[in-house]
């Protein structure tokens, strides 16, 4: 959810809080081979990707537009204007993937 395609949210994040929008909705998903995996299927602990939409003033490593890796079991959901978001602390993020990392030497685009 970038600022170019979506209107600005009517909230301001505080301290070290990060607001993200998940990449895929909860429920069924597809494997890389095209097999549909139902929402009720038991899987191991799986991290999820999301896009940062807002950050608090004390957040240092991510900015709006970055993609982050987080644990969906450790989350607090909030709805703003009918859209579901996940609220978490910066320290709960596991990795950051952003275009701004691609220009540096030996960069993978993923900051762990």
Residue pairs with C-beta under 8 A, 6 or more apart in sequence:
1 21
1 51
1 53
2 51
2 64
2 65
3 64
3 65
6 53
9 19
9 53
9 54
9 80
9 81
10 80
10 81
11 19
11 54
11 80
12 54
13 19
13 54
13 55
13 56
13 57
13 59
14 56
14 57
15 56
15 57
15 58
16 56
16 58
16 59
16 89
16 90
16 91
17 55
17 56
17 59
17 87
17 88
17 89
17 90
18 52
18 54
18 55
18 56
18 59
18 62
18 68
18 87
18 88
18 89
18 90
18 93
19 52
19 53
19 54
19 55
19 78
19 85
19 86
19 87
20 50
20 51
20 52
20 53
20 68
20 70
20 85
20 86
20 88
21 50
21 51
21 53
21 83
21 84
21 85
21 86
22 48
22 49
22 50
22 72
22 84
22 86
23 48
23 49
23 50
23 51
23 67
24 48
26 39
27 39
28 36
28 37
28 38
28 39
29 36
29 37
30 36
30 37
31 37
37 43
45 71
45 73
46 72
47 69
47 70
47 71
47 72
47 94
48 69
48 70
48 71
48 72
49 67
49 68
49 69
49 97
50 67
50 68
50 70
50 86
51 65
51 66
51 67
51 68
52 62
52 63
52 64
52 65
52 66
52 67
52 68
53 64
53 85
54 64
55 62
55 63
55 64
55 90
56 90
58 90
59 90
60 90
61 90
61 93
61 96
61 111
62 68
62 90
62 93
62 96
62 98
63 98
65 98
66 96
66 97
66 98
67 96
67 97
67 98
68 93
68 94
68 95
68 96
68 97
69 93
69 94
69 95
69 96
69 97
70 86
70 88
70 92
70 93
70 94
71 92
71 94
72 86
74 88
74 92
75 86
75 87
75 88
76 86
76 87
76 88
77 84
77 85
77 86
77 87
78 84
78 85
78 86
78 87
79 85
94 112
95 110
95 111
95 112
96 110
96 111
97 109
97 110
97 111
98 109
98 111
99 109
101 107
101 108
101 109
101 110
101 111
102 109
